[in-house]
């Protein structure tokens, strides 16, 4: 199980990963997944993240789905940040 708080998400702001900005990326993440994900699983993932109050708890399948999507649709700093959040659990 992975826990991610998209409302207080630590986002790398430089390639050296020395500058970090904590920001709310929940609506952006949900919007991208909802608009560009293909299939009902992505719809469910977007809704789960959107409906989470703070942290969202993702099972192994949802985590893989999120990472697969992120590696295709997110900016490089967002990908690195998400991978870091997931690796520290």
N, C-alpha and C positions, 0 to 999 in steps of 0.2 A: 504494500500500500504506500502510495506517495501522497504527501500533503503539500499543497501549493497555495499560498495566499497571493492572489493576483491583485488584491486591493492594496497590498503593501509589498510590492514586488521589487527586489533588489536588481536594478538594471545597470549593467556595465556601460560606461559612457566613453571608454577609450579601449583601444586594442590591447594595451598592457594590463588591463583589468585593475587599474589603480584608482580610477574614479568611479564611484558607485552612487547612483541616485535611486532612492526608494520612491516608487510612484505607483499610482493606481492604473493598471493596464487591463483590468477586467473587461471593460466594455470593448476595448480594441481587440482583445483576444477572442472574445465571444463573437464579435462582428465578423472577424476574418474567418473563423471556423464556420459560422452559419452561412456566410455568403459564398465561401469557396470550397468547403468540404463537400465531398460527394458521398451520399448515402445516409441512411438513418442513424448509423453509429455516430457520425459527426454532429448530426442534429442533437442527439442525446447528450453528447459531450458538451456542446455549446450551452445547452439548457442547464446542465449540471453545474457548470462553472458560473453561469449567470445567476442561478438561484442560490449559490453558496453565500452565506453571510460574510464569512471571513475566509478561512481555509477551505479548500475543496479537497476531499479525499478521493483519490483515484486508484482504481485497482490496476493490476498489471496490464490488462488489455487497454484500458483507457489511457494509461501512461504511454504505452507504445503508440497508440493512435495520435495522441498529442505530440509526441516527439516526431513521428513521421510527418505530420502536418507542419510542425514548426520548421523542420529542416527544409521544407519546400517553400513555405510562404512567409516565414518571419525574417526580420532583418538579422544580420550576423550577430549583432550585440544581444538581441533578444534570444537567439538560439543559444549562445554561450551562457547567458544568464540562466535560462531555463535548465540547461544541462547541469550547471553549477548547483542550482537549488535542488535538483533531483539527486545529484551525487552526494550531497551532504546529509542524506537521510539514512 
